[in-house]
């Protein structure tokens, strides 16, 4: 879910460190940090912020996303979904920079790190957090793997909405507040919509190669025109809900995320005009940037 150049097995081989850095897709990692930050900001507004919980949530979320990215890299290569025709950023197994076995081993380490953070978080939050943690790991692995890979059955955007939006925000807020919060649920929805938009761009860019490989993403199922409309609806929905949040909380501060609207309009125009791999990659980078800027402004608004 990040911008880059055309994937190719002939890409210049980087150092081992750079190969692993590319494998974790660093430009995508805001998708895991922003929801945790929103939950922490909501807790801060009530004077209940716990620094240790915030750090552990951030580490667990990062580890889960890195594990998901690594599994996706290796399995899309092994299942012949990624080929030399791929339009997106270089994938390390496809390019031959790292073996699929090594990348899957790296994913196992990432999930182990998430579990280690989870032990502390379960000690803080109890059984509800255990359930969330196990479901999140199952979804992370099941995005690309298992008998019913979510990405191959048109459920990638929904999984992102639920786990990188609703669950991440409400779960992190619960750990700070010791209770479920309707305010956290409300704040999670625009974050969820924008992270789903990132996934929508990714799948729209890969629509032709995914269709040829039998990977039935939501973009493949809807077709390109409707997939573009879905993206527009997700972005528009985030901003419409921002207005609702301002009314629900009775605070003009909640209008602060609207300052990112020029970025949103630019991202929508960019995506709707995109027709080549590089153009889609720019739209992807723009949407990821929008998610971070909007999320940062939402954090400020909630904390004020």
C-alpha positions, 0 to 999 in steps of 0.5 A: 500500500505504498508508492514505488516503482514497477516490480521486476525481478530485474530490479537492482539487488539492494543490501540485505538491510534495504531488502528487509526495509522494503519488505515491511513496506514502511510507507504503509505503517501509518495505517497501524499507528494512526488508529492507536494514536486516535484512541490515545488522544480520546483517552487524553481528553478524559485525563486517562492516557497511559503511556505504557499502554500507548507504546505497547498498542503502537508496537503491537499494531506495527508488528501485526501490520509488518507480519501481514505485509510479509505474509502477503509478499511471500504468498502472493509470489508462491501463489503466482499472483505477483508476476513480472507484469505487476504494476506496484512497488517491488516485492522482495520475493518476486524480485529474488531479493529474499526467499519466500521462506525467509520472508515467512520466517520474518512474518512469524517473528513479527507475529511473535512480537505482537503476541509479546506486546499482547501479553502485557495488554491482556494483563491490563485489559483482560479477556476482551483484549485477548479476544481482540488480539487473537482475532487480529492475528487471525485476520492478519494471517488470513488476509493472504493465507488459509483456506479462505484468504480474505484478499482473494474473496473481496474482503480486504477493504472490509478487513481493513475497515474493521481491524485497522479502524474500528477495532484498533481505535476502540480497543486502544481506547478501552485499554486506557479508559477501562471501559468501552466508549461510544465516543471511540466508536464514533471517532473510529469510523472516518479513520476506518474509511480512509484506511479502507480507501488505501486498500481500495487504491491498491486493489484498483491498481492491481485489478488486471493482474489480480483478475488474471491470477484468479484473485477476486478482490473487491475491485475485480468483483465490482469492476474499475468504474465502481471501484473508483466510485467506492474510493470516492464514497469512502473519502467523502464518507470520512468528511461527512462523518467529521461534521457529524462528530462535531455535532455529537461532541458539541465542539468546533475543534472537531472541525479541525480535520476538515483542514485536510480537505484539499488533500482529499480532493486532490487524492480523489482527482488523482485516483479518478484520473489514474490509468498507469502503474506510476499514476496509481502509485502516486494516488496510493501515496497521496491517500496514505498521506491523507490518512496520516494528516487527517488522523493527526488533525483528529488526534489534536481535535480530540485532545483539545 
